[in-house]
């Protein structure tokens, strides 16, 4: 097993790695950044044609951005595995990224058709959390996605091959959010190899309540001064969390509804909200319970205006609080609003996440505490052609059309075959009918009756339209037509699978203007990225306890220091810890050895299913048999022992039960619990973790004692 760091060794926010299992190549994410600089993904060119499978962990550009280009130009053909929300939201990210540039500047890296091709049904396989699947082209390898806790449908991947258990965990979050559960590590078993990111390996983030207070205070302060707030956000992932936070604030402060507008502005804002409304099963239990059995929809907020164009936005009264894509400020509506608002000292721009190096967002974030300054700024515009330019365009288009028609005419002439043709369509049909009605069933071949440009049926056939169902009732097909739904005074809502954003195809040209832009507005950064911090990363590593650890995504110096920190963990012993550089290939094969076992007559032993494994206890006589002396290979033979040799065994409790998990279960069953000095106390019954991760149960022998004991036993597999 080998690992190649294609992209993602540093802080560039691009994730793209290669995992080689024997001769089978798995691409772990296929990301890019908003610059869409082809030179950044050039290392993928020679690798893409060799890829057998692609695993996508999140829907944003950092994880999925290079997919359309790699399929269209690099020859990437591997099957793509992802969750349903990543598929739907990934389309929104890619469409918004494309049209945000195409509508303002010349952009031919990829187009809407490339996006459609890259995510067509035959290329992909969608999975649910905890759903193990054998790879189509290599059944020996199975994969399972788990909740990553950071984005809707975001996944931690487990890859199983023989005795190798590989976990790929990047951009995960252990803090429960307004719309997502925390990352699920309880179902992720220990691994031989863990690949994880360490962007925040030396950083502990603020508490969630403090971050929310800071965000709301900044907004309130700006609104009190009569200014507007621009929040440059991603298209369809972290923005879903921020919308709920501010909706809750608006709900608790009804005076804001008349004072300012809360806006969500992207080219795909309407359909992004639709996807979120259809994905409540991927959200936390609170939202699932609230909307599961009701016609009310999540994200149906009366205080949130969902807009798809800058014209709709400009028609609204100010001030506003606006979630606008793109987060990098390199393209789209956010760049346009930054240009309009930057010179007004009453306005504020609040960044909620970091962008890629050298982007406009990155440049501004480094100057947050600097007094007003000026920056060189390029204005991109797409304007209709007029006058002589329009006339030249029409002449060129007419010339192209004439050339195409001439070519078609030549092709049609080449396809014609000399022969006598029927004079008209009626004569052709008459000849055909007469011929078949006379009892002939052979294909007509006489040159006087056969038209070489037509394909004639061999047998008489009349297609009849089905007008009734199997019970004889006439079918009204209008009942099965979908109605087109739209917002009043808002853009038309498109279907999930729509790839067309309004394009009037007006003859246009792109122009640019370079100016010196004075920045007087207030700049601030409040971290709502939802990424794991130092404590969370260490918890993940120690929970999974891998034999081999690979650190990606972070500054080189930080990774090297964190590598030393990991090697000093007392409860985890690593065989190796790697922090590979760009395009550095490393061997991550574990030193575990596999030994074939023959059970003989013991196959009827009762087994318990635990995860992907079946566990049983039995007594046996063991012998070692050489299977290949040249390769030093052996086989264990386990035979049934004599009856007098079997002494039985004490019950074995298999499982890793946490007091936190027990606390949730007991609360759900109506018990009141509390933690006191590391023990879980429930109605005078004390549950304590003791050595070897066992749970001690102490208390009076009452009904509660035996009920709680039964609940605790139920969390284990008892063999």
C-alpha positions as CSV (number, residue, x, y, z in Angstrom):
1,X,0.0,0.0,0.0
2,X,1.4,3.4,-1.0
3,X,0.3,7.0,-0.6
4,X,1.1,9.9,-2.9
5,X,0.5,13.5,-1.9
6,X,-0.6,14.9,-5.3
7,X,-2.0,18.2,-3.9
8,X,-2.7,19.3,-0.3
9,X,0.7,19.2,1.4
10,X,0.5,22.8,2.4
11,X,-2.1,25.5,3.3
12,X,-3.4,25.9,-0.2
13,X,-6.9,24.3,0.6
14,X,-6.7,21.8,-2.2
15,X,-7.3,18.1,-1.4
16,X,-6.1,15.5,-3.9
17,X,-4.3,12.3,-2.9
18,X,-3.5,8.9,-4.4
19,X,-3.9,5.6,-2.5
20,X,-2.3,2.6,-4.2
21,X,-3.5,-0.8,-3.0
22,X,-1.5,-3.3,-5.0
23,X,-2.3,-2.3,-8.6
24,X,-5.6,-0.6,-7.7
25,X,-5.5,3.2,-7.6
26,X,-8.0,5.2,-5.5
27,X,-8.1,9.0,-5.8
28,X,-9.0,10.6,-2.4
29,X,-10.8,13.9,-3.4
30,X,-10.2,15.8,-6.6
31,X,-10.0,19.5,-5.4
32,X,-8.9,22.8,-6.8
33,X,-9.2,26.4,-5.7
34,X,-11.1,29.4,-7.0
35,X,-8.2,30.6,-9.1
36,X,-8.7,27.6,-11.5
37,X,-5.0,27.8,-12.4
38,X,-4.3,24.7,-14.5
39,X,-0.6,24.7,-13.4
40,X,-1.8,23.9,-9.8
41,X,-3.4,20.6,-10.9
42,X,-0.8,19.7,-13.6
43,X,0.6,16.9,-11.3
44,X,-2.7,15.1,-11.7
45,X,-2.5,14.9,-15.5
46,X,-0.4,11.7,-15.8
47,X,-2.1,10.0,-12.8
48,X,-5.7,10.6,-13.8
49,X,-5.9,7.9,-16.6
50,X,-4.7,5.2,-14.1
51,X,-7.4,5.9,-11.5
52,X,-9.9,3.1,-10.7
53,X,-12.1,4.8,-8.1
54,X,-12.6,8.3,-6.7
55,X,-13.8,9.0,-3.1
56,X,-15.2,12.5,-2.5
57,X,-15.4,13.7,1.1
58,X,-17.0,17.2,0.7
59,X,-19.0,19.1,-1.9
60,X,-16.9,22.3,-2.0
61,X,-14.3,23.4,-4.6
62,X,-11.4,22.3,-2.4
63,X,-12.5,18.7,-2.7
64,X,-14.5,18.5,-6.0
65,X,-13.3,21.5,-8.0
66,X,-11.0,19.7,-10.5
67,X,-13.4,16.9,-11.3
68,X,-14.9,18.3,-14.5
69,X,-11.6,19.4,-15.9
70,X,-9.8,16.1,-15.0
71,X,-12.6,14.0,-16.7
72,X,-12.7,16.2,-19.8
73,X,-9.0,16.8,-20.3
74,X,-6.9,14.4,-18.1
75,X,-8.8,11.2,-19.0
76,X,-10.1,10.5,-15.5
77,X,-12.5,7.6,-15.8
78,X,-12.7,5.9,-12.4
79,X,-16.1,5.3,-10.6
80,X,-17.0,8.2,-8.3
81,X,-18.3,7.3,-4.8
82,X,-20.0,10.0,-2.7
83,X,-23.1,10.8,-0.6
84,X,-26.3,12.2,-2.1
85,X,-25.8,15.7,-0.6
86,X,-22.3,15.9,-2.0
87,X,-23.6,15.0,-5.4
88,X,-26.4,17.7,-5.3
89,X,-24.5,20.4,-3.6
90,X,-21.3,19.7,-5.6
91,X,-23.3,20.6,-8.7
92,X,-24.3,23.9,-7.1
93,X,-20.7,24.7,-6.2
94,X,-19.4,23.9,-9.7
95,X,-22.2,25.8,-11.5
96,X,-21.9,28.8,-9.3
97,X,-18.1,28.8,-9.9
98,X,-18.5,28.6,-13.7
99,X,-21.2,31.2,-14.2
100,X,-19.6,33.6,-11.7
101,X,-16.7,33.9,-14.1
102,X,-18.5,33.3,-17.4
103,X,-20.9,36.2,-16.7
104,X,-18.1,38.6,-16.1
105,X,-14.9,37.5,-17.8
106,X,-13.6,35.1,-20.5
107,X,-13.5,31.6,-18.9
108,X,-13.0,28.4,-20.9
109,X,-11.4,26.1,-18.4
110,X,-14.6,24.1,-18.1
111,X,-18.3,24.7,-18.8
112,X,-21.8,23.5,-17.7
113,X,-21.7,20.6,-20.1
114,X,-18.4,19.4,-18.5
115,X,-20.1,19.6,-15.1
116,X,-23.0,17.6,-16.4
117,X,-20.7,14.9,-17.9
118,X,-18.6,14.6,-14.8
119,X,-21.5,13.9,-12.5
120,X,-23.8,11.8,-14.8
121,X,-25.4,8.7,-13.3
122,X,-23.3,6.1,-14.9
123,X,-20.1,7.7,-13.5
124,X,-21.2,7.7,-9.8
125,X,-22.4,5.6,-6.9
126,X,-24.1,7.4,-4.0
127,X,-23.9,5.9,-0.5
128,X,-25.5,6.5,2.8
129,X,-23.6,6.8,6.1
130,X,-22.5,3.4,7.5
131,X,-23.2,1.7,4.2
132,X,-20.3,-0.6,3.3
133,X,-19.9,-1.2,-0.4
134,X,-17.5,-3.4,-2.4
135,X,-15.8,-1.5,-5.2
136,X,-17.2,-2.5,-8.6
137,X,-13.8,-3.2,-10.2
138,X,-12.2,-4.8,-7.1
139,X,-14.6,-6.6,-4.7
140,X,-11.7,-7.3,-2.4
141,X,-11.7,-3.6,-1.4
142,X,-14.8,-2.2,0.5
143,X,-15.5,1.4,1.5
144,X,-17.8,2.9,4.1
145,X,-18.6,6.6,4.6
146,X,-19.2,8.2,8.1
147,X,-20.5,11.6,9.1
148,X,-17.7,14.2,9.2
149,X,-19.7,16.8,11.0
150,X,-18.6,19.8,9.0
151,X,-20.7,19.9,5.8
152,X,-24.0,18.4,4.7
153,X,-23.2,14.9,3.5
154,X,-19.5,15.3,4.3
155,X,-17.7,12.0,4.9
156,X,-14.9,10.3,6.7
157,X,-14.0,7.3,4.6
158,X,-12.9,3.8,5.8
159,X,-11.3,1.5,3.3
160,X,-10.9,-2.2,4.0
161,X,-8.6,-4.5,2.2
162,X,-7.7,-7.9,3.7
163,X,-6.3,-7.1,7.2
164,X,-5.6,-3.5,6.3
165,X,-8.1,-0.9,7.6
166,X,-7.5,2.6,6.2
167,X,-9.3,5.7,7.5
168,X,-9.3,9.0,5.4
169,X,-10.5,11.8,7.6
170,X,-10.1,15.4,6.5
171,X,-12.1,18.5,7.4
172,X,-14.1,16.9,10.2
173,X,-15.8,18.6,13.2
174,X,-16.4,17.2,16.7
175,X,-18.8,20.0,17.8
176,X,-22.5,19.6,17.3
177,X,-23.9,22.4,15.1
178,X,-27.3,24.0,14.4
179,X,-27.9,21.6,11.5
180,X,-25.3,18.8,11.8
181,X,-24.3,16.2,14.3
182,X,-20.7,16.0,15.4
183,X,-18.3,13.7,13.5
184,X,-19.0,10.0,14.0
185,X,-15.9,8.2,15.3
186,X,-17.9,5.8,17.5
187,X,-18.5,3.6,14.4
188,X,-15.0,4.0,12.9
189,X,-12.9,1.1,14.2
190,X,-9.2,1.3,14.9
191,X,-7.1,1.4,11.8
192,X,-3.8,0.3,10.4
193,X,-3.5,3.6,8.6
194,X,-5.0,7.0,9.3
195,X,-4.7,9.9,6.8
196,X,-5.7,13.2,8.4
197,X,-5.2,16.9,8.1
198,X,-3.5,19.1,10.6
199,X,-4.3,22.7,9.5
200,X,-5.2,23.7,13.1
201,X,-2.7,21.4,14.8
202,X,-1.3,24.2,16.9
203,X,-4.5,26.1,17.3
204,X,-7.4,25.8,19.8
205,X,-10.5,27.5,18.6
206,X,-12.9,29.7,20.6
207,X,-16.1,28.2,22.1
208,X,-19.1,28.2,19.8
209,X,-21.1,30.5,22.0
210,X,-18.3,33.1,22.0
211,X,-18.0,33.0,18.2
212,X,-21.7,33.6,17.8
213,X,-21.7,36.5,20.2
214,X,-18.7,38.1,18.4
215,X,-20.5,37.7,15.0
216,X,-23.7,39.2,16.3
217,X,-22.0,42.1,18.1
218,X,-20.1,43.0,14.9
219,X,-23.4,42.9,12.9
220,X,-25.3,44.9,15.5
221,X,-22.6,47.5,15.7
222,X,-22.5,48.0,12.0
223,X,-26.3,48.2,11.6
224,X,-26.5,50.8,14.4
225,X,-24.1,53.0,12.4
226,X,-26.3,52.6,9.3
227,X,-23.9,50.3,7.4
228,X,-24.4,47.1,5.5
229,X,-22.5,43.8,6.2
230,X,-21.0,41.6,3.5
231,X,-20.3,38.0,4.5
232,X,-18.3,36.3,1.6
233,X,-19.3,32.6,1.9
234,X,-19.0,29.4,0.0
235,X,-21.9,28.4,-2.3
236,X,-23.6,25.6,-0.4
237,X,-22.0,24.2,2.6
238,X,-20.8,26.3,5.6
239,X,-23.3,29.0,4.6
240,X,-26.2,26.7,5.7
241,X,-24.9,26.8,9.3
242,X,-24.5,30.6,9.2
243,X,-28.0,31.1,7.9
244,X,-29.5,29.3,10.9
245,X,-27.4,31.3,13.3
246,X,-28.5,34.7,12.0
247,X,-32.1,33.5,11.5
248,X,-32.2,32.7,15.2
249,X,-30.8,36.2,16.0
250,X,-33.4,37.8,13.7
251,X,-36.2,35.7,15.4
252,X,-35.2,37.0,18.8
253,X,-34.9,40.6,17.6
254,X,-38.0,41.2,15.6
255,X,-37.2,44.9,15.3
256,X,-34.4,43.9,12.8
257,X,-37.0,42.6,10.2
258,X,-38.1,46.1,9.4
259,X,-34.7,47.7,10.0
260,X,-32.7,45.7,7.4
261,X,-32.8,42.7,5.1
262,X,-31.2,39.3,5.6
263,X,-30.0,38.1,2.1
264,X,-28.7,34.9,0.6
265,X,-27.3,35.8,-2.8
266,X,-25.8,33.3,-5.2
267,X,-26.6,32.2,-8.8
268,X,-27.9,28.9,-7.3
269,X,-29.4,30.2,-4.0
270,X,-32.9,28.9,-4.6
271,X,-31.9,25.4,-5.6
272,X,-29.3,25.2,-2.8
273,X,-32.1,25.8,-0.3
274,X,-34.2,23.2,-2.0
275,X,-31.4,20.6,-1.7
276,X,-31.1,21.4,2.0
277,X,-34.9,21.0,2.5
278,X,-34.7,17.6,0.9
279,X,-31.8,16.5,3.0
280,X,-33.1,16.6,6.6
281,X,-32.1,12.9,7.1
282,X,-28.5,14.0,6.8
283,X,-28.9,16.7,9.5
284,X,-28.9,16.4,13.3
285,X,-31.6,14.7,15.3
286,X,-33.2,18.0,16.4
287,X,-34.0,19.1,12.8
288,X,-34.9,15.6,11.8
289,X,-37.4,15.3,14.6
290,X,-38.9,18.8,14.0
291,X,-39.5,18.4,10.3
292,X,-40.0,14.6,9.9
293,X,-43.8,14.5,10.2
294,X,-44.9,18.0,9.1
295,X,-45.4,19.9,5.9
296,X,-43.3,22.7,7.2
297,X,-39.8,22.8,5.7
298,X,-36.5,23.6,7.2
299,X,-34.7,26.7,5.9
300,X,-38.2,28.2,5.1
301,X,-37.4,31.4,7.0
302,X,-39.7,34.5,6.4
303,X,-36.8,36.8,7.4
304,X,-34.4,35.4,4.7
305,X,-34.6,36.7,1.1
306,X,-33.2,34.2,-1.4
307,X,-31.9,36.0,-4.5
308,X,-30.3,34.8,-7.7
309,X,-29.3,38.0,-9.4
310,X,-27.6,41.3,-8.6
311,X,-30.6,43.2,-10.1
312,X,-32.9,41.7,-7.5
313,X,-30.4,42.7,-4.8
314,X,-30.0,46.3,-6.0
315,X,-33.8,46.7,-5.9
316,X,-33.9,46.1,-2.1
317,X,-33.6,48.9,0.5
318,X,-30.4,49.2,2.5
319,X,-28.9,48.4,5.0
320,X,-28.6,44.6,4.5
321,X,-26.8,41.6,5.9
322,X,-25.8,39.5,2.9
323,X,-24.4,36.0,2.5
324,X,-22.8,36.2,-0.9
325,X,-20.6,33.8,-2.9
326,X,-17.7,33.5,-3.7
327,X,-15.6,33.4,-0.5
328,X,-12.4,34.3,-2.2
329,X,-13.7,37.6,-3.7
330,X,-12.1,36.6,-6.9
331,X,-15.3,36.4,-8.9
332,X,-19.1,36.5,-8.6
333,X,-21.5,38.7,-6.7
334,X,-19.2,39.0,-3.6
335,X,-16.5,40.7,-5.7
336,X,-19.1,43.1,-7.2
337,X,-20.5,44.1,-3.8
338,X,-17.0,44.5,-2.4
339,X,-16.3,47.0,-5.2
340,X,-19.5,48.9,-4.4
341,X,-19.1,48.9,-0.6
342,X,-15.3,49.0,0.1
343,X,-15.0,52.8,0.1
344,X,-17.8,53.4,2.7
345,X,-16.5,53.4,6.2
346,X,-19.9,52.5,7.6
347,X,-20.0,49.1,5.9
348,X,-18.3,45.9,7.2
349,X,-16.9,42.8,5.6
350,X,-16.9,39.8,7.9
351,X,-14.8,36.8,6.7
352,X,-16.0,33.5,8.3
353,X,-13.3,31.3,6.7
354,X,-9.9,31.4,5.1
355,X,-9.4,31.4,1.4
356,X,-6.5,30.1,-0.7
357,X,-3.1,32.0,-0.6
358,X,-2.9,35.2,-2.8
359,X,-6.6,35.5,-3.3
360,X,-8.3,38.9,-2.6
361,X,-9.8,37.5,0.6
362,X,-6.4,36.3,1.8
363,X,-4.9,39.7,0.9
364,X,-7.6,41.6,2.9
365,X,-7.5,39.3,5.9
366,X,-3.8,40.1,6.4
367,X,-4.7,43.8,6.6
368,X,-7.6,43.5,9.1
369,X,-5.9,45.8,11.7
370,X,-4.3,48.1,9.2
371,X,-5.8,51.7,8.8
372,X,-7.6,52.5,5.5
373,X,-5.5,51.5,2.4
374,X,-5.7,51.3,-1.3
375,X,-5.3,48.3,-3.6
376,X,-5.1,47.7,-7.3
377,X,-8.5,46.3,-8.4
378,X,-9.6,44.9,-11.8
379,X,-13.3,45.3,-12.8
380,X,-14.5,42.6,-15.0
381,X,-17.6,43.3,-17.2
382,X,-19.5,41.6,-20.0
383,X,-21.3,44.0,-22.2
384,X,-23.5,43.6,-25.3
385,X,-22.0,44.2,-28.7
386,X,-23.2,47.4,-30.5
387,X,-22.7,49.1,-33.9
388,X,-20.0,47.8,-36.2
389,X,-18.9,45.1,-33.6
390,X,-22.4,43.7,-33.6
391,X,-22.6,43.7,-37.4
392,X,-19.2,42.0,-37.8
393,X,-20.3,39.4,-35.2
394,X,-23.5,38.7,-37.2
395,X,-21.6,38.4,-40.5
396,X,-19.2,35.9,-38.9
397,X,-22.0,33.9,-37.5
398,X,-23.8,33.8,-40.8
399,X,-20.6,32.7,-42.5
400,X,-20.1,29.9,-40.0
401,X,-23.8,28.8,-40.5
402,X,-23.4,28.8,-44.3
403,X,-20.2,26.7,-44.0
404,X,-22.0,24.2,-41.8
405,X,-24.9,23.9,-44.2
406,X,-22.6,23.5,-47.1
407,X,-20.7,20.7,-45.3
408,X,-24.0,18.9,-44.5
409,X,-25.1,19.2,-48.1
410,X,-21.8,17.5,-49.3
411,X,-22.2,14.8,-46.7
412,X,-25.8,14.1,-47.9
413,X,-24.7,13.9,-51.5
414,X,-22.0,11.4,-50.7
415,X,-24.5,9.2,-48.9
416,X,-26.9,9.0,-51.9
417,X,-26.9,5.9,-54.0
418,X,-27.8,5.8,-57.7
419,X,-31.1,4.1,-58.4
420,X,-34.7,4.7,-59.3
421,X,-36.5,6.4,-56.4
422,X,-40.2,6.4,-55.7
423,X,-41.6,9.7,-56.9
424,X,-43.2,10.7,-53.5
425,X,-43.9,9.5,-50.0
426,X,-47.4,8.3,-50.9
427,X,-46.1,6.1,-53.7
428,X,-43.5,4.6,-51.4
429,X,-46.1,3.7,-48.8
430,X,-48.4,2.3,-51.5
431,X,-45.7,0.0,-52.9
432,X,-44.8,-1.2,-49.4
433,X,-48.4,-1.9,-48.4
434,X,-49.3,-3.7,-51.6
435,X,-46.2,-5.9,-51.4
436,X,-46.9,-7.0,-47.8
437,X,-50.6,-7.5,-48.3
438,X,-49.9,-10.0,-51.0
439,X,-48.4,-12.3,-48.4
440,X,-44.8,-11.5,-49.0
441,X,-42.6,-11.4,-45.9
442,X,-39.2,-10.9,-47.6
443,X,-37.3,-7.6,-47.7
444,X,-37.9,-5.7,-50.9
445,X,-34.7,-5.7,-53.0
446,X,-35.9,-4.8,-56.5
447,X,-34.2,-1.6,-57.4
448,X,-37.4,-0.3,-58.9
449,X,-39.2,-0.4,-55.5
450,X,-36.4,-0.2,-52.9
451,X,-35.2,3.2,-51.7
452,X,-31.6,2.9,-50.5
453,X,-32.0,6.0,-48.4
454,X,-34.8,4.5,-46.4
455,X,-34.9,1.6,-43.9
456,X,-38.0,-0.5,-44.6
457,X,-39.5,-2.8,-42.0
458,X,-39.1,-6.5,-42.6
459,X,-42.6,-7.3,-41.3
460,X,-45.8,-5.2,-41.2
461,X,-45.9,-3.3,-38.0
462,X,-48.4,-0.7,-36.7
463,X,-47.4,1.2,-33.5
464,X,-50.5,1.9,-31.4
465,X,-50.6,4.5,-28.6
466,X,-51.6,3.1,-25.2
467,X,-54.7,5.0,-24.2
468,X,-56.0,2.8,-21.3
469,X,-54.4,1.1,-18.3
470,X,-54.7,-2.7,-17.6
471,X,-58.1,-2.2,-16.0
472,X,-59.5,-0.4,-19.1
473,X,-59.6,3.1,-17.6
474,X,-58.5,5.8,-20.0
475,X,-55.2,7.4,-18.9
476,X,-55.1,11.1,-18.4
477,X,-51.4,11.9,-18.9
478,X,-51.8,15.5,-17.7
479,X,-52.2,14.2,-14.2
480,X,-48.5,13.1,-14.2
481,X,-47.0,16.3,-15.5
482,X,-44.9,18.3,-13.0
483,X,-45.9,21.9,-12.3
484,X,-43.3,24.6,-12.5
485,X,-42.9,26.3,-9.2
486,X,-41.6,29.8,-8.8
487,X,-41.3,32.7,-6.3
488,X,-43.2,35.9,-6.8
489,X,-40.8,38.7,-7.7
490,X,-37.9,36.2,-7.4
491,X,-36.0,34.0,-9.8
492,X,-37.5,30.8,-11.1
493,X,-36.7,27.7,-9.0
494,X,-34.9,25.2,-11.1
495,X,-34.9,21.4,-10.6
496,X,-32.0,19.7,-8.8
497,X,-30.7,18.3,-12.0
498,X,-30.9,21.6,-14.0
499,X,-27.6,22.7,-15.5
500,X,-28.9,25.8,-17.2
501,X,-28.6,29.2,-15.5
502,X,-30.3,31.9,-17.4
503,X,-28.2,32.7,-20.4
504,X,-29.9,35.0,-23.0
505,X,-27.1,34.3,-25.5
506,X,-26.8,38.0,-26.4
507,X,-23.8,38.8,-28.5
508,X,-21.3,40.2,-25.9
509,X,-17.7,41.0,-25.2
510,X,-15.6,41.0,-22.1
511,X,-13.8,44.2,-21.0
512,X,-11.6,45.0,-18.0
513,X,-10.8,48.2,-16.1
514,X,-7.9,48.6,-13.7
515,X,-8.4,51.1,-10.9
516,X,-7.0,52.0,-7.5
517,X,-9.7,51.0,-5.0
518,X,-9.7,52.8,-1.6
519,X,-10.7,50.4,1.2
520,X,-12.4,52.3,4.2
521,X,-14.9,49.6,5.3
522,X,-14.3,47.6,8.5
523,X,-12.7,44.2,8.0
524,X,-12.9,41.3,10.5
525,X,-12.4,37.5,10.7
526,X,-14.6,35.2,12.8
527,X,-13.7,31.5,12.4
528,X,-16.8,29.6,11.4
529,X,-14.9,27.1,9.2
530,X,-16.1,24.2,11.4
531,X,-12.7,22.5,11.1
532,X,-11.1,20.5,13.9
533,X,-8.7,22.2,16.2
534,X,-5.6,20.9,18.1
535,X,-7.7,19.0,20.8
536,X,-10.0,17.5,18.2
537,X,-7.2,16.3,16.0
538,X,-5.4,14.7,18.9
539,X,-8.7,13.1,20.0
540,X,-9.3,11.7,16.5
541,X,-5.8,10.2,16.3
542,X,-5.9,8.6,19.8
543,X,-9.4,7.3,19.2
544,X,-8.6,5.5,16.0
545,X,-5.1,4.5,17.3
546,X,-3.5,3.7,13.9
547,X,-0.3,1.8,13.3
548,X,0.7,4.3,10.6
549,X,-0.2,8.0,10.6
550,X,0.0,10.3,7.6
551,X,-0.4,14.1,8.2
552,X,-1.5,16.3,5.3
553,X,-2.8,19.9,4.8
554,X,-0.8,22.3,6.9
555,X,2.3,24.3,7.0
556,X,5.5,22.1,6.8
557,X,7.0,23.4,10.1
558,X,3.7,22.8,12.0
559,X,3.4,19.3,10.6
560,X,6.9,18.4,11.7
561,X,6.3,19.7,15.2
562,X,2.9,17.9,15.4
563,X,4.6,14.8,14.2
564,X,6.8,14.8,17.3
565,X,3.8,15.5,19.5
566,X,2.1,12.4,18.1
567,X,5.1,10.2,18.7
568,X,5.0,11.2,22.3
569,X,1.4,10.1,22.9
570,X,1.4,7.7,25.8
571,X,-1.6,5.6,24.9
572,X,-0.8,5.2,21.1
573,X,2.3,3.6,19.7
574,X,2.9,4.3,16.0
575,X,5.0,2.2,13.7
576,X,5.6,5.3,11.6
577,X,4.4,8.9,11.3
578,X,4.7,10.6,7.9
579,X,4.3,14.2,6.8
580,X,4.9,13.9,3.1
581,X,5.7,16.9,0.8
582,X,4.2,17.6,-2.5
583,X,4.3,14.6,-4.9
584,X,6.2,12.5,-2.4
585,X,5.2,8.8,-2.5
586,X,5.5,6.8,0.8
587,X,5.0,3.1,1.6
588,X,2.3,2.8,4.2
589,X,1.9,-1.0,4.3
590,X,1.4,-2.2,7.9
591,X,3.7,-4.8,9.4
592,X,0.8,-7.1,10.3
593,X,1.0,-10.6,9.1
594,X,-1.8,-12.7,7.8
595,X,-2.1,-16.4,8.7
596,X,-4.5,-18.8,7.1
597,X,-6.7,-20.8,9.5
598,X,-8.6,-24.0,8.8
599,X,-11.5,-24.6,11.2
600,X,-12.3,-28.2,10.2
601,X,-15.3,-29.3,12.3
602,X,-15.7,-26.1,14.2
603,X,-17.6,-24.2,11.5
604,X,-20.9,-24.7,13.3
605,X,-19.7,-22.6,16.3
606,X,-22.2,-19.9,17.2
607,X,-20.9,-16.5,16.0
608,X,-21.8,-12.9,16.9
609,X,-21.7,-10.2,14.3
610,X,-19.7,-7.1,15.4
611,X,-19.1,-4.5,12.7
612,X,-17.6,-6.2,9.7
613,X,-16.5,-9.2,11.6
614,X,-18.0,-12.4,13.1
615,X,-16.6,-13.3,16.6
616,X,-16.9,-16.7,18.4
617,X,-15.3,-18.5,21.2
618,X,-14.3,-22.2,20.9
619,X,-11.8,-24.7,22.3
620,X,-9.6,-26.5,19.7
621,X,-6.5,-28.5,19.2
622,X,-4.1,-26.4,17.3
623,X,-1.5,-27.7,14.8
624,X,0.8,-25.8,12.4
625,X,1.0,-27.0,8.8
626,X,3.5,-25.8,6.2
627,X,1.8,-24.8,3.0
628,X,4.8,-23.4,1.1
629,X,8.3,-24.0,2.6
630,X,10.0,-21.9,-0.1
631,X,7.8,-18.9,0.9
632,X,7.8,-19.7,4.6
633,X,4.0,-19.9,4.5
634,X,2.0,-21.8,7.2
635,X,-1.6,-22.7,8.0
636,X,-3.2,-23.2,11.5
637,X,-5.4,-26.3,11.7
638,X,-8.0,-26.0,14.5
639,X,-9.6,-29.3,15.3
640,X,-12.4,-30.2,17.7
641,X,-10.9,-31.3,21.1
642,X,-11.9,-34.3,23.2
643,X,-14.9,-33.7,25.4
644,X,-13.0,-34.1,28.6
645,X,-10.6,-31.3,27.5
646,X,-13.3,-28.7,27.3
647,X,-13.6,-26.7,30.5
648,X,-15.9,-23.8,29.4
649,X,-15.2,-20.1,29.8
650,X,-16.4,-17.0,31.6
651,X,-18.6,-14.6,29.5
652,X,-16.6,-12.3,27.3
653,X,-17.8,-8.7,26.9
654,X,-16.9,-7.3,23.4
655,X,-17.2,-3.6,22.7
656,X,-16.0,-0.2,23.6
657,X,-18.8,1.5,25.7
658,X,-18.3,5.1,26.7
659,X,-19.9,6.8,29.7
660,X,-21.0,9.7,27.5
661,X,-22.8,7.3,25.2
662,X,-24.4,5.5,28.2
663,X,-25.5,9.0,29.5
664,X,-27.4,9.7,26.3
665,X,-29.1,6.3,26.3
666,X,-30.2,6.6,29.9
667,X,-31.5,10.1,29.3
668,X,-33.5,8.9,26.3
669,X,-35.0,6.1,28.4
670,X,-36.1,8.7,31.0
671,X,-33.4,8.4,33.7
672,X,-31.9,11.5,35.3
673,X,-28.1,11.4,35.3
674,X,-25.1,13.5,36.2
675,X,-21.3,13.3,36.1
676,X,-19.5,13.4,39.5
677,X,-15.7,13.2,39.6
678,X,-15.6,11.1,36.4
679,X,-18.4,8.7,37.3
680,X,-21.9,8.6,35.9
681,X,-24.5,8.7,38.7
682,X,-28.1,7.6,38.0
683,X,-30.6,7.2,40.8
684,X,-27.9,6.2,43.4
685,X,-26.4,3.8,40.9
686,X,-22.7,4.7,40.1
687,X,-21.2,3.7,36.8
688,X,-17.4,4.1,36.7
689,X,-14.8,3.3,34.0
690,X,-12.1,1.0,35.5
691,X,-9.0,-0.6,34.1
692,X,-9.1,-2.3,30.7
693,X,-12.0,0.0,29.8
694,X,-14.5,-2.1,31.9
695,X,-17.5,-0.5,33.5
696,X,-18.1,-0.9,37.2
697,X,-21.7,-0.8,38.5
698,X,-22.2,0.0,42.2
699,X,-25.4,0.7,44.2
700,X,-28.2,-0.8,46.2
701,X,-29.8,-3.9,44.8
702,X,-33.1,-2.3,43.7
703,X,-35.2,-2.3,40.5
704,X,-33.1,0.6,39.1
705,X,-29.9,-1.3,39.6
706,X,-31.0,-4.4,37.6
707,X,-32.6,-2.2,34.9
708,X,-29.5,-0.1,34.5
709,X,-27.3,-3.2,34.5
710,X,-29.4,-4.7,31.7
711,X,-29.0,-1.5,29.7
712,X,-25.2,-1.6,30.2
713,X,-25.1,-5.3,29.2
714,X,-27.1,-4.5,26.1
715,X,-24.3,-2.2,24.8
716,X,-21.9,-5.2,24.6
717,X,-21.8,-8.4,22.5
718,X,-21.6,-11.2,25.1
719,X,-19.8,-14.3,24.0
